[in-house]
């Protein structure tokens, strides 16, 4: 199994097997903590071969720099049965996961981890940065 594309983005959709991705995200910036991302997607394109036939489990986890999960909803686990016909050499599938209201409590580097059967296949880094106020601007608390 091979992950051909994996990105955190503003929007993703599958149109008849073609994946559309808009607004790839690798950093979040806000003036106050926690940083809340109202909506984003994890878009993946997975390529499978006949050797991948069988029962598998995919796990998605968003972790902080210490390896702890972002919140109690993570990791997300899903069964992934694969049954390919003998007549094809590979099959690709687009997988899109929508997230609402992700909250990052502190600045730092986070990671979106994609694992299958306990093996980490992809790690997407995500920086959370606190924006600096412009010089001389009044700050509301």
N, C-alpha and C positions, 0 to 999 in steps of 0.2 A: 504494500500500500504506500502510495506516494502522495504527499500534499503538494500539488502544483502551485496553488495560490492560497495565501492566507493573509488577511489584513483586517484590522479594525477600521471601520469607516462610518461615515454619516448615513449611507444608504446602500443597500444591495438588493438585487432582484435577479431571478432566473427567468429568462424569456426563451422558452423552447430549447433549453440546454445551453444557452449563452448567458454568461454571468455579466451583469452590469454593476459596476462599483463606482460610487461617487464619494469624494471627500475622504481619502485615506488619513487616518489619525495616528500620530506617534507622539503627540504632546498635547497636554491640556493645561490651559493657563487661566487663572482666576485671581481676582483681587482679595478674596477671602477663602478661608478654609472652613469646612471641608469643600472640596471641589466636586460639584455635581454635574455629570454629563447627562442631560435630559434623555437623549436617545442616541444609540449607536448600534452598529451591527458587526458581528464577526462573520466575514465572508470567506468561505473555503471552497476550493475545487480539489476533489480527491480523485486520484486515478487508481483503479484496482485491476488486478490480473487474476487469472484462474487460481494461482497459488494462494490468493487471499480468501478463497471460499471457506466458509465456516462462520461460527459465532464469534463476534468481537465486541468490545466495549470501548466507546469513545468517552474521553473525559476532558472537559473544558474547565480550567481553573484560572482565576485572576489572582495573582499573588503579589505581596509586597516584597521589599528587598530582603526581608528575613525569611521568606518562603511561606508566610502565613496567608491563608485565603482572605480575600477582600472582605467577605462577610459570610454569614451563615448559609447563604444560598449556593455557595461554591464549596467544592467542585460540583459541576453539573455532569451527571453520568447518563449515557444513553446506550442501549443495546444496538448493535450494528451488525445484523446478519447479512452475509454476502453469499449469494448463490448465482454464479455466472454460468452462462451456457458455454459448452465446449467449443462453439463455433466462432467465438470472438477472442482476440488476444488481449484486449483491455476495455474497460468501461470507465467513463468519468462521470462524476456527480457533483453538482453544486450544492453546498450546504450553507444555509444562512441562518444565523441565530441573532435575534433582536434582543437588545438590552434596554431597559427603561430605568432611568434614575440611578445610574451607577454613582456611588458616593466614595470619593477618595479622601480619607481623613487627614492626610499629611502630604507634604511635598516629598518628592523622591522618585525612584524608578520602580515601576510595577511591571509585571509581565503577564501576558495572556499565554497560557500553556495549553497545547493541544497534544493529548496522549491517546494512544490506542493500545489496549491490552497492557497497560502499565508502562509503555515505552513512550518517552517524550519524542514527538515527531517534529514539533515546531514551537518556538518560543518567540513571541512578538513583544519587544520592549515598548513601554509607554512611560514617558516622563510627565510628572505632575509638577508644575511650576507655579509659584505665587508671583503675580505681576507686581512690579514696583509702581508706586504712585508717581505721577509726574511731579517734578520739583515745584513747590509753591502751591500745589493744589490742596484744597481743604479736604480733610479725610473725615467722613462720617463713620461713626462707630456702630 
